[in-house]
Structure formats: C-alpha cells, structure tokens
Amino acid sequence: MPYLRYPKATTPKLWAGSILAIFLTGCSVTPKAPGIAEEICWNQLKGWQDDQLVEAMPALQSQCDRLSKKDTVWKNICEAAPKDASTPEVRRFFETHFSPHNIVGLQNKNQGLITGYYEPTLYGSFERSERFNYPIYQRPDDMFEVRLESRFPALKNQRVRARIEGNKIVPYYSRAEIDGNQQPLKGHEIIWVDDADAAFFLHIQGSGRVQLPDGKSVGVGYADQNGHPYHAIGKSLIAQGELTRKNVSLQTIRAWLKNNPSKASELKNSNPSYIFFQLRHDLDNGPRGSLNVPLTPERSVAVDRKIIPLGTPLWINTQLPNTTTPYQRLVFAQDTGGAINGPVRADLFFGKGDRAEQLAGEMKQTGSLFALLPKPADAKLCN
C-alpha cells in the first residue's frame, strides 16, 4: 500500500484534445463528471496491441465464479471467455465483449497516481517470547460496525467502527491506544512477530506471510479495520523535512524508523488506522483482496470502489520506477485500500519476493486508467 498521496492537479487542454478526437475517431468524447467517462476506441489505448493478454486470464477467471452469481451480464461474459487461448484470441474476446472508457478526475484530468503494494514475509511464532514480542491481532469481539447513513447522509461510504463505553457509543481504539500501555486488545493475538516496524508495514500492505521457527509459513489476511482514517507517514516525514517528496519510499521510511527508534512510535501513531487479521493457510494462491478472490501479481489493482466497481477490467498506462519504458497492461479492480481515493488512482499488486518489495516500495508514478465496460448488445463497432 502507498506511503504518500499527491495533491490533484488540472489539465486545461482537455477540451481542445476532445474536439480533435471527435474528428479523428468519430467516437463520443463528451466530458463528464469525475469518474468513468466517455467511450473511446480500442486504437486509443496505447500499447493494447503489445500486452500479452493471455497472462491476464487467470485474474479474469479468478473472479468469474463470484461475479457470475451476481450479474447475468458477467455470467454471459465468463461463459464466452476462451480457455487455453492465444493472446490474439484473448484480444478479440475483450474487443467483442467490452468497450474502453476514459476515467477522468477533477476538471477532466486523466492523469493520476499509481502506487504499488506486495505480500511481505515476516518472522513469527504462535507463542510469545523474548524475540517474538509484537502482536498481530484478530478482529476484536467488542468492535461493531455503525450504519447511520439513512439518518446522517454524510456518513455514506464512511467506515464507522465503534465500541460501547458505559452507556455511550464511542469510536473504536486508535493505533496509539491499541499499541499503548493499556493493551486493550490483550488476548486477541493470533500470532507474534519479531519486528515492530514489519508489523506496522504489514498493516499498510493488508496481508502477508509469517515464517514460523520450524520453517513453515502461514498467511495473515485482512479481516477488518478500526474505522480511523488512514494517514500516510511519508507525508509526515516530508512535512518535518526528514525526507523529500522525491526520495520517500518504503525503503527510506523503514531506514528512518530504524535510525530514529525514540521517535518511531510517535510517527507510526500519527496513522491512527489499524488493521485486524485472520490466518490464511492456503499459500498456493495470492492473498485475497476486497473482491474476495486471490490477487494476481501485476494483474490485480486496488481502486476506489465508490467510483470503479470491483471486478472491472482496467487498462493501465504508466511506468515502473527508475525506467522510461511504458508499462501498459490489462489489470482488474479486485481490491481497495485506505489511501486509494479518487477516480484516476490505483495501487498495483506486485506479488511477493524481493522484486515485488522493491517495486512496491518505490512505485509512485503518474499514469492513466481506462475502464473496460461490458458492451451493450446494440453497441456500434469502434476499433
């Protein structure tokens, strides 16, 4: 998950570009409110002919069973999806059943922030010891979800978690309270790890693996969140002049925490959001995202589900860190995250291992997103 969010900017030349596109393509390009906007043509997706689309099929297949049970359109699409197909066959399938749409932000801006996350490996034990002394908590039984949006519309789409204190309903404990001396969640530990900073970053990534003393591993996956807003500690370090916007990353933040142990807890507590976990013993597949399907490395992304429905195929156009080569590929909206807000915003899942950690830690690139929406039966041909 990301450690920094950039402010939004504007692009004043969109109207001129839109008018030109009308004459060049004949496709509808009427600007709309921020979100999934006008349909475009397939030849406007840069790199569409170059992606090895067959590599994206496992991500599609992983969500088909779930989406087919809820939506007839998806049921038909999944039944038509080719099996053991070549990339050209997969490309024809998507061009037949979907149509690409622009995703725009404020003032029709089509550039946004693309970050990355991964599945870290921690070292831990089911038994607390001098080495394994930092808890990973399960969802506490005294926390409940509050849904009052029918009475208070401002709470719509807000994650509200609470507890009872006397005869009052109060917000659930913050990070500082949970990790403080009072230890209100004592007894809710599911596993203990040997590194407090690694436990903190696990909360940001949302899932991980824990290697046990006998060499075996178990997974820990997202179970719930305490209802407090996510705050990127990278922004705090930039505001304090400790890091710059250019060099902030997972790696530089981790180094700062290691070199400033007396200030580490205060910094981490500036992010009041706290994640609760559950054990996951099936490690053959990736961790499950918010769509409750296994995530596929470099083919699954986290999005703002208020804008982009989970399961939506997306075309991403960006670059990897420290490269100038375009990174253009088909991905699927299969997860969400506390810092993933806005239309042109995605968090790319890189998988596990050293490469995944390096890329996820440094990924804070500018990019564009395009939604591939199921094509109506009477849709006109647009190549």
C-alpha positions as YAML, in Angstrom:
chain: A
units: angstrom
residues:
- id: 1
  name: MET
  ca: [0.00, 0.00, 0.00]
- id: 2
  name: PRO
  ca: [1.15, 3.58, -0.59]
- id: 3
  name: TYR
  ca: [3.02, 5.77, 1.88]
- id: 4
  name: LEU
  ca: [2.33, 9.08, 0.15]
- id: 5
  name: ARG
  ca: [-0.52, 10.70, -1.71]
- id: 6
  name: TYR
  ca: [-0.02, 13.57, -4.10]
- id: 7
  name: PRO
  ca: [-2.42, 16.52, -4.49]
- id: 8
  name: LYS
  ca: [-4.54, 16.63, -7.61]
- id: 9
  name: ALA
  ca: [-3.70, 18.94, -10.49]
- id: 10
  name: THR
  ca: [-5.59, 20.16, -13.54]
- id: 11
  name: THR
  ca: [-5.23, 19.76, -17.29]
- id: 12
  name: PRO
  ca: [-6.62, 22.82, -19.12]
- id: 13
  name: LYS
  ca: [-6.17, 21.46, -22.67]
- id: 14
  name: LEU
  ca: [-8.67, 18.59, -22.46]
- id: 15
  name: TRP
  ca: [-11.41, 20.34, -24.45]
- id: 16
  name: ALA
  ca: [-9.12, 21.03, -27.39]
- id: 17
  name: GLY
  ca: [-7.96, 17.42, -27.35]
- id: 18
  name: SER
  ca: [-11.53, 16.18, -27.11]
- id: 19
  name: ILE
  ca: [-12.66, 18.20, -30.14]
- id: 20
  name: LEU
  ca: [-9.73, 16.91, -32.16]
- id: 21
  name: ALA
  ca: [-10.54, 13.33, -31.12]
- id: 22
  name: ILE
  ca: [-14.10, 13.69, -32.41]
- id: 23
  name: PHE
  ca: [-12.86, 14.47, -35.91]
- id: 24
  name: LEU
  ca: [-10.10, 11.87, -35.88]
- id: 25
  name: THR
  ca: [-12.01, 8.89, -34.47]
- id: 26
  name: GLY
  ca: [-15.71, 9.53, -34.72]
- id: 27
  name: CYS
  ca: [-16.08, 8.29, -31.15]
- id: 28
  name: SER
  ca: [-18.08, 10.03, -28.46]
- id: 29
  name: VAL
  ca: [-15.80, 12.06, -26.18]
- id: 30
  name: THR
  ca: [-18.24, 14.29, -24.30]
- id: 31
  name: PRO
  ca: [-16.56, 15.23, -20.99]
- id: 32
  name: LYS
  ca: [-18.36, 14.06, -17.86]
- id: 33
  name: ALA
  ca: [-18.04, 14.41, -14.11]
- id: 34
  name: PRO
  ca: [-15.02, 12.77, -12.45]
- id: 35
  name: GLY
  ca: [-15.17, 9.01, -12.80]
- id: 36
  name: ILE
  ca: [-15.77, 6.60, -15.64]
- id: 37
  name: ALA
  ca: [-16.45, 8.84, -18.62]
- id: 38
  name: GLU
  ca: [-16.86, 8.61, -22.38]
- id: 39
  name: GLU
  ca: [-16.34, 5.58, -24.56]
- id: 40
  name: ILE
  ca: [-13.23, 5.65, -26.71]
- id: 41
  name: CYS
  ca: [-11.91, 3.38, -29.43]
- id: 42
  name: TRP
  ca: [-9.57, 0.47, -28.92]
- id: 43
  name: ASN
  ca: [-6.89, 2.10, -31.04]
- id: 44
  name: GLN
  ca: [-6.75, 4.90, -28.48]
- id: 45
  name: LEU
  ca: [-5.41, 2.51, -25.83]
- id: 46
  name: LYS
  ca: [-1.66, 2.91, -26.14]
- id: 47
  name: GLY
  ca: [0.02, -0.49, -26.01]
- id: 48
  name: TRP
  ca: [-3.18, -2.50, -26.39]
- id: 49
  name: GLN
  ca: [-1.67, -4.48, -29.27]
- id: 50
  name: ASP
  ca: [1.51, -5.23, -27.32]
- id: 51
  name: ASP
  ca: [0.33, -6.65, -23.98]
- id: 52
  name: GLN
  ca: [0.49, -10.41, -23.51]
- id: 53
  name: LEU
  ca: [-3.20, -10.51, -22.67]
- id: 54
  name: VAL
  ca: [-3.21, -14.26, -22.14]
- id: 55
  name: GLU
  ca: [-1.27, -13.60, -18.92]
- id: 56
  name: ALA
  ca: [-4.26, -11.65, -17.58]
- id: 57
  name: MET
  ca: [-6.73, -14.51, -17.98]
- id: 58
  name: PRO
  ca: [-6.05, -16.08, -14.54]
- id: 59
  name: ALA
  ca: [-7.13, -12.79, -12.95]
- id: 60
  name: LEU
  ca: [-10.33, -12.82, -15.00]
- id: 61
  name: GLN
  ca: [-11.02, -16.48, -14.25]
- id: 62
  name: SER
  ca: [-10.45, -15.94, -10.51]
- id: 63
  name: GLN
  ca: [-13.36, -13.50, -10.32]
- id: 64
  name: CYS
  ca: [-15.75, -15.15, -12.78]
- id: 65
  name: ASP
  ca: [-17.39, -17.51, -10.32]
- id: 66
  name: ARG
  ca: [-18.12, -14.70, -7.90]
- id: 67
  name: LEU
  ca: [-19.35, -12.14, -10.44]
- id: 68
  name: SER
  ca: [-21.37, -14.65, -12.47]
- id: 69
  name: LYS
  ca: [-23.55, -15.42, -9.45]
- id: 70
  name: LYS
  ca: [-24.48, -11.76, -9.06]
- id: 71
  name: ASP
  ca: [-24.76, -10.48, -12.63]
- id: 72
  name: THR
  ca: [-26.20, -12.07, -15.76]
- id: 73
  name: VAL
  ca: [-24.00, -9.92, -18.00]
- id: 74
  name: TRP
  ca: [-20.89, -11.20, -16.27]
- id: 75
  name: LYS
  ca: [-22.25, -14.75, -16.41]
- id: 76
  name: ASN
  ca: [-22.50, -14.49, -20.19]
- id: 77
  name: ILE
  ca: [-19.06, -12.92, -20.48]
- id: 78
  name: CYS
  ca: [-17.43, -15.59, -18.36]
- id: 79
  name: GLU
  ca: [-19.10, -18.37, -20.31]
- id: 80
  name: ALA
  ca: [-17.71, -16.84, -23.52]
- id: 81
  name: ALA
  ca: [-14.20, -16.40, -22.12]
- id: 82
  name: PRO
  ca: [-11.73, -18.50, -24.15]
- id: 83
  name: LYS
  ca: [-9.87, -21.37, -22.49]
- id: 84
  name: ASP
  ca: [-6.22, -22.09, -23.32]
- id: 85
  name: ALA
  ca: [-6.35, -19.27, -25.85]
- id: 86
  name: SER
  ca: [-3.62, -17.31, -27.56]
- id: 87
  name: THR
  ca: [-3.14, -13.59, -26.98]
- id: 88
  name: PRO
  ca: [-4.83, -12.66, -30.30]
- id: 89
  name: GLU
  ca: [-7.86, -14.75, -29.32]
- id: 90
  name: VAL
  ca: [-8.00, -13.08, -25.90]
- id: 91
  name: ARG
  ca: [-7.73, -9.67, -27.55]
- id: 92
  name: ARG
  ca: [-10.67, -10.47, -29.84]
- id: 93
  name: PHE
  ca: [-12.67, -11.65, -26.84]
- id: 94
  name: PHE
  ca: [-12.23, -8.35, -24.99]
- id: 95
  name: GLU
  ca: [-12.87, -6.27, -28.10]
- id: 96
  name: THR
  ca: [-16.07, -8.25, -28.71]
- id: 97
  name: HIS
  ca: [-17.49, -8.12, -25.20]
- id: 98
  name: PHE
  ca: [-16.14, -4.85, -23.75]
- id: 99
  name: SER
  ca: [-15.72, -1.22, -24.73]
- id: 100
  name: PRO
  ca: [-12.97, 1.04, -23.33]
- id: 101
  name: HIS
  ca: [-13.89, 4.20, -21.44]
- id: 102
  name: ASN
  ca: [-11.83, 7.12, -20.22]
- id: 103
  name: ILE
  ca: [-11.51, 7.61, -16.48]
- id: 104
  name: VAL
  ca: [-11.12, 11.26, -15.57]
- id: 105
  name: GLY
  ca: [-10.52, 13.21, -12.39]
- id: 106
  name: LEU
  ca: [-11.30, 16.77, -11.42]
- id: 107
  name: GLN
  ca: [-11.56, 19.19, -14.35]
- id: 108
  name: ASN
  ca: [-11.31, 16.24, -16.76]
- id: 109
  name: LYS
  ca: [-7.75, 15.44, -15.70]
- id: 110
  name: ASN
  ca: [-6.83, 11.96, -16.98]
- id: 111
  name: GLN
  ca: [-3.52, 11.61, -15.15]
- id: 112
  name: GLY
  ca: [-3.32, 10.33, -11.59]
- id: 113
  name: LEU
  ca: [-1.17, 8.50, -9.06]
- id: 114
  name: ILE
  ca: [-0.25, 4.82, -9.48]
- id: 115
  name: THR
  ca: [1.37, 3.17, -6.46]
- id: 116
  name: GLY
  ca: [2.17, -0.44, -5.58]
- id: 117
  name: TYR
  ca: [1.87, -2.98, -2.79]
- id: 118
  name: TYR
  ca: [3.08, -6.51, -2.16]
- id: 119
  name: GLU
  ca: [2.86, -9.51, 0.15]
- id: 120
  name: PRO
  ca: [5.66, -9.20, 2.73]
- id: 121
  name: THR
  ca: [7.26, -12.04, 4.69]
- id: 122
  name: LEU
  ca: [7.59, -11.64, 8.45]
- id: 123
  name: TYR
  ca: [9.10, -13.92, 11.08]
- id: 124
  name: GLY
  ca: [6.91, -15.01, 13.93]
- id: 125
  name: SER
  ca: [5.51, -17.61, 16.29]
- id: 126
  name: PHE
  ca: [2.21, -18.63, 17.79]
- id: 127
  name: GLU
  ca: [3.89, -18.36, 21.18]
- id: 128
  name: ARG
  ca: [5.10, -15.09, 22.66]
- id: 129
  name: SER
  ca: [8.78, -14.98, 23.56]
- id: 130
  name: GLU
  ca: [11.58, -12.51, 24.09]
- id: 131
  name: ARG
  ca: [12.19, -12.48, 20.34]
- id: 132
  name: PHE
  ca: [8.58, -12.72, 19.14]
- id: 133
  name: ASN
  ca: [7.10, -9.89, 21.16]
- id: 134
  name: TYR
  ca: [4.93, -7.86, 18.76]
- id: 135
  name: PRO
  ca: [1.28, -8.94, 18.36]
- id: 136
  name: ILE
  ca: [-0.80, -9.30, 15.23]
- id: 137
  name: TYR
  ca: [-4.42, -9.02, 16.36]
- id: 138
  name: GLN
  ca: [-7.56, -10.69, 15.12]
- id: 139
  name: ARG
  ca: [-10.80, -8.75, 14.80]
- id: 140
  name: PRO
  ca: [-11.86, -7.82, 18.36]
- id: 141
  name: ASP
  ca: [-15.25, -9.02, 19.52]
- id: 142
  name: ASP
  ca: [-16.14, -5.68, 21.15]
- id: 143
  name: MET
  ca: [-15.94, -3.74, 17.88]
- id: 144
  name: PHE
  ca: [-19.07, -3.27, 15.82]
- id: 145
  name: GLU
  ca: [-19.98, -1.53, 12.58]
- id: 146
  name: VAL
  ca: [-22.17, 1.58, 12.72]
- id: 147
  name: ARG
  ca: [-24.53, 2.28, 9.81]
- id: 148
  name: LEU
  ca: [-26.39, 5.55, 10.20]
- id: 149
  name: GLU
  ca: [-26.26, 6.92, 6.67]
- id: 150
  name: SER
  ca: [-30.06, 6.75, 6.34]
- id: 151
  name: ARG
  ca: [-30.24, 9.33, 9.15]
- id: 152
  name: PHE
  ca: [-26.91, 11.07, 8.58]
- id: 153
  name: PRO
  ca: [-26.13, 11.14, 4.83]
- id: 154
  name: ALA
  ca: [-22.62, 12.48, 5.50]
- id: 155
  name: LEU
  ca: [-21.71, 9.03, 6.80]
- id: 156
  name: LYS
  ca: [-22.48, 7.36, 3.47]
- id: 157
  name: ASN
  ca: [-19.47, 5.37, 2.23]
- id: 158
  name: GLN
  ca: [-17.69, 6.01, 5.53]
- id: 159
  name: ARG
  ca: [-16.23, 3.11, 7.50]
- id: 160
  name: VAL
  ca: [-17.51, 3.65, 11.04]
- id: 161
  name: ARG
  ca: [-16.36, 1.29, 13.78]
- id: 162
  name: ALA
  ca: [-17.29, 1.74, 17.43]
- id: 163
  name: ARG
  ca: [-17.36, 0.22, 20.89]
- id: 164
  name: ILE
  ca: [-19.53, 0.69, 23.98]
- id: 165
  name: GLU
  ca: [-18.13, 2.61, 26.92]
- id: 166
  name: GLY
  ca: [-20.60, 2.75, 29.79]
- id: 167
  name: ASN
  ca: [-23.84, 3.88, 28.20]
- id: 168
  name: LYS
  ca: [-22.17, 5.59, 25.24]
- id: 169
  name: ILE
  ca: [-21.10, 4.52, 21.77]
- id: 170
  name: VAL
  ca: [-17.59, 5.82, 21.14]
- id: 171
  name: PRO
  ca: [-15.08, 5.47, 18.27]
- id: 172
  name: TYR
  ca: [-13.01, 2.31, 18.38]
- id: 173
  name: TYR
  ca: [-9.47, 2.45, 19.73]
- id: 174
  name: SER
  ca: [-6.85, 4.23, 17.62]
- id: 175
  name: ARG
  ca: [-3.39, 2.84, 16.83]
- id: 176
  name: ALA
  ca: [-1.86, 4.76, 19.74]
- id: 177
  name: GLU
  ca: [-4.43, 3.29, 22.13]
- id: 178
  name: ILE
  ca: [-4.14, -0.27, 20.83]
- id: 179
  name: ASP
  ca: [-0.34, -0.31, 20.97]
- id: 180
  name: GLY
  ca: [-0.20, 1.73, 24.20]
- id: 181
  name: ASN
  ca: [0.47, 0.61, 27.75]
- id: 182
  name: GLN
  ca: [-3.19, -0.21, 28.46]
- id: 183
  name: GLN
  ca: [-3.19, -3.02, 25.83]
- id: 184
  name: PRO
  ca: [-6.98, -3.03, 25.35]
- id: 185
  name: LEU
  ca: [-6.79, -5.94, 22.89]
- id: 186
  name: LYS
  ca: [-4.70, -8.24, 25.05]
- id: 187
  name: GLY
  ca: [-5.89, -11.79, 24.45]
- id: 188
  name: HIS
  ca: [-6.85, -11.19, 20.81]
- id: 189
  name: GLU
  ca: [-3.42, -12.02, 19.38]
- id: 190
  name: ILE
  ca: [-3.32, -14.56, 16.56]
- id: 191
  name: ILE
  ca: [0.46, -14.57, 16.15]
- id: 192
  name: TRP
  ca: [3.57, -12.77, 17.40]
- id: 193
  name: VAL
  ca: [6.32, -11.33, 15.18]
- id: 194
  name: ASP
  ca: [9.87, -10.17, 15.88]
- id: 195
  name: ASP
  ca: [9.84, -6.71, 14.31]
- id: 196
  name: ALA
  ca: [7.56, -3.84, 15.30]
- id: 197
  name: ASP
  ca: [8.23, -1.94, 12.07]
- id: 198
  name: ALA
  ca: [7.49, -5.01, 9.96]
- id: 199
  name: ALA
  ca: [4.17, -5.36, 11.81]
- id: 200
  name: PHE
  ca: [3.36, -1.73, 11.02]
- id: 201
  name: PHE
  ca: [4.12, -2.16, 7.32]
- id: 202
  name: LEU
  ca: [2.00, -5.31, 7.29]
- id: 203
  name: HIS
  ca: [-0.95, -3.09, 8.20]
- id: 204
  name: ILE
  ca: [-0.22, -0.92, 5.18]
- id: 205
  name: GLN
  ca: [0.12, -3.86, 2.79]
- id: 206
  name: GLY
  ca: [-3.01, -5.54, 4.14]
- id: 207
  name: SER
  ca: [-1.76, -9.14, 4.01]
- id: 208
  name: GLY
  ca: [1.44, -11.12, 4.32]
- id: 209
  name: ARG
  ca: [3.20, -14.34, 5.21]
- id: 210
  name: VAL
  ca: [4.72, -15.28, 8.53]
- id: 211
  name: GLN
  ca: [7.57, -17.78, 8.62]
- id: 212
  name: LEU
  ca: [7.50, -19.87, 11.79]
- id: 213
  name: PRO
  ca: [10.53, -21.17, 13.72]
- id: 214
  name: ASP
  ca: [10.17, -24.63, 12.12]
- id: 215
  name: GLY
  ca: [10.45, -23.11, 8.63]
- id: 216
  name: LYS
  ca: [6.77, -23.46, 7.76]
- id: 217
  name: SER
  ca: [4.72, -20.42, 6.84]
- id: 218
  name: VAL
  ca: [1.17, -19.22, 7.43]
- id: 219
  name: GLY
  ca: [-0.64, -16.37, 5.80]
- id: 220
  name: VAL
  ca: [-2.28, -13.45, 7.55]
- id: 221
  name: GLY
  ca: [-5.05, -11.70, 5.63]
- id: 222
  name: TYR
  ca: [-7.19, -8.63, 6.15]
- id: 223
  name: ALA
  ca: [-10.15, -9.15, 8.47]
- id: 224
  name: ASP
  ca: [-11.29, -5.61, 9.37]
- id: 225
  name: GLN
  ca: [-10.16, -2.08, 10.21]
- id: 226
  name: ASN
  ca: [-10.71, 0.12, 13.26]
- id: 227
  name: GLY
  ca: [-12.60, 2.85, 11.41]
- id: 228
  name: HIS
  ca: [-9.97, 5.56, 11.81]
- id: 229
  name: PRO
  ca: [-8.75, 7.40, 8.69]
- id: 230
  name: TYR
  ca: [-5.52, 6.35, 7.02]
- id: 231
  name: HIS
  ca: [-2.66, 8.85, 7.27]
- id: 232
  name: ALA
  ca: [0.49, 8.33, 5.19]
- id: 233
  name: ILE
  ca: [3.51, 8.63, 7.47]
- id: 234
  name: GLY
  ca: [5.63, 9.51, 4.45]
- id: 235
  name: LYS
  ca: [3.76, 12.81, 4.28]
- id: 236
  name: SER
  ca: [4.62, 13.47, 7.91]
- id: 237
  name: LEU
  ca: [8.32, 12.87, 7.27]
- id: 238
  name: ILE
  ca: [8.21, 15.23, 4.29]
- id: 239
  name: ALA
  ca: [6.44, 17.89, 6.35]
- id: 240
  name: GLN
  ca: [9.13, 17.53, 9.03]
- id: 241
  name: GLY
  ca: [11.90, 17.88, 6.46]
- id: 242
  name: GLU
  ca: [13.20, 14.38, 7.19]
- id: 243
  name: LEU
  ca: [12.56, 13.11, 3.66]
- id: 244
  name: THR
  ca: [11.83, 14.74, 0.34]
- id: 245
  name: ARG
  ca: [8.92, 14.11, -1.94]
- id: 246
  name: LYS
  ca: [11.34, 12.68, -4.48]
- id: 247
  name: ASN
  ca: [13.05, 10.12, -2.26]
- id: 248
  name: VAL
  ca: [10.21, 8.99, 0.01]
- id: 249
  name: SER
  ca: [9.60, 5.23, -0.32]
- id: 250
  name: LEU
  ca: [9.05, 2.14, 1.77]
- id: 251
  name: GLN
  ca: [12.81, 1.68, 1.92]
- id: 252
  name: THR
  ca: [13.64, 5.24, 3.06]
- id: 253
  name: ILE
  ca: [10.82, 5.28, 5.62]
- id: 254
  name: ARG
  ca: [11.96, 1.94, 7.03]
- id: 255
  name: ALA
  ca: [15.53, 3.25, 7.29]
- id: 256
  name: TRP
  ca: [14.32, 6.38, 9.10]
- id: 257
  name: LEU
  ca: [12.39, 4.30, 11.64]
- id: 258
  name: LYS
  ca: [15.45, 2.14, 12.26]
- id: 259
  name: ASN
  ca: [17.71, 5.15, 12.72]
- id: 260
  name: ASN
  ca: [15.26, 7.02, 14.95]
- id: 261
  name: PRO
  ca: [13.91, 4.44, 17.41]
- id: 262
  name: SER
  ca: [12.96, 7.05, 20.01]
- id: 263
  name: LYS
  ca: [10.67, 8.78, 17.51]
- id: 264
  name: ALA
  ca: [9.37, 5.70, 15.71]
- id: 265
  name: SER
  ca: [6.26, 5.08, 17.84]
- id: 266
  name: GLU
  ca: [5.15, 8.70, 17.63]
- id: 267
  name: LEU
  ca: [5.46, 8.67, 13.86]
- id: 268
  name: LYS
  ca: [3.61, 5.38, 13.45]
- id: 269
  name: ASN
  ca: [0.87, 6.55, 15.81]
- id: 270
  name: SER
  ca: [0.27, 9.55, 13.53]
- id: 271
  name: ASN
  ca: [-1.53, 6.98, 11.37]
- id: 272
  name: PRO
  ca: [-4.49, 6.06, 13.62]
- id: 273
  name: SER
  ca: [-5.76, 3.40, 11.19]
- id: 274
  name: TYR
  ca: [-5.29, -0.16, 12.47]
- id: 275
  name: ILE
  ca: [-5.81, -3.43, 10.61]
- id: 276
  name: PHE
  ca: [-7.03, -6.71, 12.11]
- id: 277
  name: PHE
  ca: [-6.08, -10.02, 10.54]
- id: 278
  name: GLN
  ca: [-7.13, -13.62, 10.15]
- id: 279
  name: LEU
  ca: [-4.98, -16.67, 9.47]
- id: 280
  name: ARG
  ca: [-4.74, -17.97, 5.92]
- id: 281
  name: HIS
  ca: [-3.32, -21.45, 5.38]
- id: 282
  name: ASP
  ca: [-3.72, -21.62, 1.59]
- id: 283
  name: LEU
  ca: [-0.47, -20.08, 0.40]
- id: 284
  name: ASP
  ca: [-0.53, -21.51, -3.12]
- id: 285
  name: ASN
  ca: [-2.62, -18.58, -4.32]
- id: 286
  name: GLY
  ca: [-2.09, -14.91, -3.64]
- id: 287
  name: PRO
  ca: [-3.83, -13.12, -0.78]
- id: 288
  name: ARG
  ca: [-7.46, -12.23, -1.23]
- id: 289
  name: GLY
  ca: [-8.50, -8.66, -1.95]
- id: 290
  name: SER
  ca: [-11.76, -6.87, -1.23]
- id: 291
  name: LEU
  ca: [-13.49, -8.79, -4.02]
- id: 292
  name: ASN
  ca: [-12.60, -11.93, -2.01]
- id: 293
  name: VAL
  ca: [-10.67, -13.52, -4.86]
- id: 294
  name: PRO
  ca: [-6.92, -14.28, -4.94]
- id: 295
  name: LEU
  ca: [-4.83, -11.38, -6.20]
- id: 296
  name: THR
  ca: [-2.75, -11.95, -9.33]
- id: 297
  name: PRO
  ca: [0.71, -10.30, -9.40]
- id: 298
  name: GLU
  ca: [0.81, -7.32, -11.76]
- id: 299
  name: ARG
  ca: [-2.74, -8.02, -12.91]
- id: 300
  name: SER
  ca: [-4.71, -7.00, -9.78]
- id: 301
  name: VAL
  ca: [-5.14, -3.44, -8.56]
- id: 302
  name: ALA
  ca: [-6.77, -1.70, -5.62]
- id: 303
  name: VAL
  ca: [-9.15, 1.13, -6.57]
- id: 304
  name: ASP
  ca: [-11.73, 3.44, -5.06]
- id: 305
  name: ARG
  ca: [-14.80, 1.21, -5.19]
- id: 306
  name: LYS
  ca: [-17.11, 4.23, -4.87]
- id: 307
  name: ILE
  ca: [-16.05, 5.11, -8.42]
- id: 308
  name: ILE
  ca: [-14.81, 1.90, -10.05]
- id: 309
  name: PRO
  ca: [-16.87, -1.25, -9.38]
- id: 310
  name: LEU
  ca: [-14.85, -4.19, -8.14]
- id: 311
  name: GLY
  ca: [-14.20, -6.69, -10.91]
- id: 312
  name: THR
  ca: [-13.90, -4.03, -13.62]
- id: 313
  name: PRO
  ca: [-11.14, -4.74, -16.18]
- id: 314
  name: LEU
  ca: [-8.86, -1.72, -16.47]
- id: 315
  name: TRP
  ca: [-6.18, -0.66, -18.90]
- id: 316
  name: ILE
  ca: [-3.27, 0.95, -17.07]
- id: 317
  name: ASN
  ca: [-0.75, 3.23, -18.75]
- id: 318
  name: THR
  ca: [2.22, 4.21, -16.59]
- id: 319
  name: GLN
  ca: [5.92, 3.45, -15.99]
- id: 320
  name: LEU
  ca: [7.74, 1.40, -13.40]
- id: 321
  name: PRO
  ca: [10.13, 3.23, -11.05]
- id: 322
  name: ASN
  ca: [13.52, 4.24, -12.47]
- id: 323
  name: THR
  ca: [12.55, 3.37, -16.05]
- id: 324
  name: THR
  ca: [11.38, 5.26, -19.11]
- id: 325
  name: THR
  ca: [9.74, 2.24, -20.74]
- id: 326
  name: PRO
  ca: [5.92, 2.40, -20.88]
- id: 327
  name: TYR
  ca: [4.16, -0.03, -18.56]
- id: 328
  name: GLN
  ca: [0.85, -0.70, -20.29]
- id: 329
  name: ARG
  ca: [-1.28, -3.71, -19.41]
- id: 330
  name: LEU
  ca: [-4.67, -5.16, -18.63]
- id: 331
  name: VAL
  ca: [-5.44, -5.34, -14.91]
- id: 332
  name: PHE
  ca: [-8.53, -5.99, -12.78]
- id: 333
  name: ALA
  ca: [-10.04, -3.96, -9.94]
- id: 334
  name: GLN
  ca: [-10.02, -6.59, -7.21]
- id: 335
  name: ASP
  ca: [-9.02, -4.72, -4.05]
- id: 336
  name: THR
  ca: [-9.39, -1.45, -2.12]
- id: 337
  name: GLY
  ca: [-7.21, 0.50, 0.30]
- id: 338
  name: GLY
  ca: [-7.42, 3.29, 2.85]
- id: 339
  name: ALA
  ca: [-5.29, 5.63, 0.73]
- id: 340
  name: ILE
  ca: [-6.86, 4.75, -2.61]
- id: 341
  name: ASN
  ca: [-9.26, 7.61, -3.19]
- id: 342
  name: GLY
  ca: [-10.39, 9.25, -6.40]
- id: 343
  name: PRO
  ca: [-11.02, 8.18, -10.00]
- id: 344
  name: VAL
  ca: [-7.53, 8.13, -11.54]
- id: 345
  name: ARG
  ca: [-5.92, 6.27, -8.65]
- id: 346
  name: ALA
  ca: [-4.72, 2.66, -8.46]
- id: 347
  name: ASP
  ca: [-2.48, 0.52, -6.29]
- id: 348
  name: LEU
  ca: [-0.84, -2.29, -8.29]
- id: 349
  name: PHE
  ca: [-0.25, -5.62, -6.56]
- id: 350
  name: PHE
  ca: [3.27, -6.87, -7.31]
- id: 351
  name: GLY
  ca: [3.16, -10.25, -5.54]
- id: 352
  name: LYS
  ca: [5.87, -11.47, -3.16]
- id: 353
  name: GLY
  ca: [9.64, -11.57, -3.07]
- id: 354
  name: ASP
  ca: [12.49, -9.08, -3.34]
- id: 355
  name: ARG
  ca: [11.48, -7.65, -6.72]
- id: 356
  name: ALA
  ca: [7.91, -7.14, -5.58]
- id: 357
  name: GLU
  ca: [9.08, -5.38, -2.42]
- id: 358
  name: GLN
  ca: [11.45, -3.11, -4.32]
- id: 359
  name: LEU
  ca: [8.86, -2.11, -6.92]
- id: 360
  name: ALA
  ca: [6.04, -1.66, -4.43]
- id: 361
  name: GLY
  ca: [8.22, 0.43, -2.17]
- id: 362
  name: GLU
  ca: [9.30, 2.83, -4.90]
- id: 363
  name: MET
  ca: [6.17, 2.94, -7.05]
- id: 364
  name: LYS
  ca: [4.65, 6.44, -7.07]
- id: 365
  name: GLN
  ca: [4.19, 7.08, -10.76]
- id: 366
  name: THR
  ca: [1.92, 9.24, -12.85]
- id: 367
  name: GLY
  ca: [-0.45, 7.21, -15.02]
- id: 368
  name: SER
  ca: [-3.80, 6.89, -16.76]
- id: 369
  name: LEU
  ca: [-6.62, 4.40, -16.28]
- id: 370
  name: PHE
  ca: [-9.29, 3.20, -18.70]
- id: 371
  name: ALA
  ca: [-12.28, 1.09, -17.73]
- id: 372
  name: LEU
  ca: [-13.35, -1.79, -19.96]
- id: 373
  name: LEU
  ca: [-17.11, -1.98, -19.53]
- id: 374
  name: PRO
  ca: [-19.38, -4.77, -20.79]
- id: 375
  name: LYS
  ca: [-20.57, -3.85, -24.27]
- id: 376
  name: PRO
  ca: [-24.32, -3.38, -24.84]
- id: 377
  name: ALA
  ca: [-25.91, -5.74, -27.32]
- id: 378
  name: ASP
  ca: [-26.62, -2.89, -29.76]
- id: 379
  name: ALA
  ca: [-23.17, -1.33, -29.49]
- id: 380
  name: LYS
  ca: [-21.65, 0.17, -32.62]
- id: 381
  name: LEU
  ca: [-18.34, -1.08, -33.87]
- id: 382
  name: CYS
  ca: [-15.44, 1.15, -32.73]
- id: 383
  name: ASN
  ca: [-11.92, -0.16, -33.45]
...
